[in-house]
């Protein structure tokens, strides 16, 4: 799972989770948001969840958040 900022016209940015599911598991976006909301401050709550097939990582295994953020900005050019 990776969390990135998503542009929002009202708030400026909101947290968006990108989740890669393991085979044989099932969880809904609502369940994930509720789980996180119980454990973090209000401004850190995830507002959107997207299930993806792949999360890009560097050779050392770190998540390439910059790639994910750029991909999100290209999807929502006016936001």
Secondary structure, DSSP 8 states (H G I E B T S, - for coil): -EEEEEEETTTEEEEEEEE---TT----HHHHHHHHHTTS-GGGS--EEEE-S---B-TTS-B-HHHHHHHHHHH-TT-
